[in-house]
Amino acid sequence: MKFASLGLKEPILRGVTAAGFDQPTEIQERVIPAAMKGKDLIALAETGSGKTAAYGLPILNRLCGGEAGLRALILVPTRELCVQVADNLRIYARHTDMHVCTAFGGINIGIQEAAFRRGLDVLVACPGRLIDHLQCGNFDLDRVETLVLDEADRMLDMGFMPQIRRILARLPSKRQNFLLSATMPKEIESLVSNNFGETEQIQVGSRSQAAETITHRFENILAPKKEPMLESMLKKREGSVLIFVKTKLRAEQLGRQLKRAGLPADSIHGDKGAEQRHVVLQAFSRGKTRFLVATDVAARGIDVSDIGLVVNFDMPRAMEDYIHRVGRTGRAGNEGEALTLVTRMDKGIFNQILTHMQKSAEGEGQGRIVVDGKQIAGARASKDKERRSREEEGASSERREKRESRGRGRERDRKPRESARNGEARTPQEPRSKRVAGREVALSRRSMQPPKLASDVLFGDEPHVEPVLEDAAAKKTRGRARRGSRRS
């Protein structure tokens, strides 16, 4: 399917083409037609599946050619995501006269006020700064036709629900609603039931599931060895790598340590100003900085398509955090890899994550899962398991045949001995002695051949013989004969 077949207006299609898109992703293919019919939608899909265009294109298509003024409001959890969404929408709307503005903290509010005066049709905002503007009277929400809650699960985690309820109270009751999330906690379901009308839910993949193009690696390691191991790996690594830590202080310290090691690295976290964070993200997206250390909150707006590896230097606090972290790689159908360093203190959350992912892998909807170099689940793991099963079956069959062969050999050896005990005549193939050089010699029981000594090899091929023992009477008679011959 092409974007042109979705019924978008010509200026919007030109913007999509300018963005380099030709075919919609699965979430876009399902959400856009339903959104253009005016339905309230809940879209659940893994991070990186193209949710921004899924709701952004129908909104721009609806506003294109209409009256000027604030008619669409998009709420996001972080400054970085706010900038990212606004930049994408501006590209899609570049061939229209619509204005897309942002509202987030960390910069002078007067700069945003000046942008609103130049024109405001679509506002992408963080909840806290939006309330600041409403209190200042910089705009009102009376004409808003469409509301979007993007990454609602993260806004819940960050404690934005009180602010969101205050904003919902100021919006017109008649509006179209979008809620997009990678996961769907019960608190979000409660928010939807209390504030939205009849909604249609569109789900791509399973809840709380990463893209199946991602390979998940887990390495057990001692905590003091994490930094040396990371430095050694990054020195051999090509491409962009995103490294997650738990705290802002840890992000700053690790970023400086990687810089001192001569690596093109930097860090991003909440203690850095908006301008400084913007510079860091620009350097990372352009490849000038290849290794970026980030906290969970700061990384929400990172949208770099060619991140080849995500490293969980610190274990995430919950399964949802893991999904959002690894969703920074393997985007738009590309191959990706996630490496998680597991210490003794992380065993609890590690077991939860592993159990969840193994259940997802049962339906072949999960990427490969590798623990300490051994693949234990995933689409390819099942094939490897079948191959190993066939190899083990062949090996066991071979061992069984060998055991049966040895059993048949023992049976053949046992029959002559049983015949001898029963008094049966020996067959010609069962000699017990043999005449060698005119004398009768005893044969070895095992080989039924005269035993050989080392002297046989050194001094000739004639076999060593063991004389048959004489009885005492014969020996005494032969001794007397020998003494008599000596006297004579």
Buried (B, 14 or more C-beta within 10 A) or exposed (E): EEBEEBEBBEBBBBBBEEEEBEEBBBBBBBBBBBBBEEBBBBBBBBBBBBBBBBBBBBBBBBBBEEEEBBBBBBBBBBBBBBBBBBBBBBBBBBBBEBBBBBBBEBBEBEEBBEBBEEBBBBBBBBBEBBBBBBEEEBBEBEEBBBBBBBBBBBBBBBEBBEBBEEBBEEBEEEBBBBBBBBBBBEEBEEBBEEBBEEBBEBEBBBBBBBBBBBBBBBBEBEEEEBBEBBBEEBEEBEEBBBBBBBEBEBBBBBBBBBBEBEBBBBBBBEBBEBEEBBBBBEBBBEEEBBBBBBBBBBBBBBBBEEBBBBBBBBBBEBBBBBBBBBBBBBBEEBEBBBBBBBBEEBEEBBEEBBEBBBEBBEEEBBBBBBBEEEBBBBBEBEEEEEEEEEEEEEEEEEEEEEEEEEEEEEEEEEEBEEBEEEEEEEEEEEEEEBEBEEEEBBBEEEEEEBBEEEEBEEEEEEBEBEEEEEEEEEEEEEEEEEEEEEEE
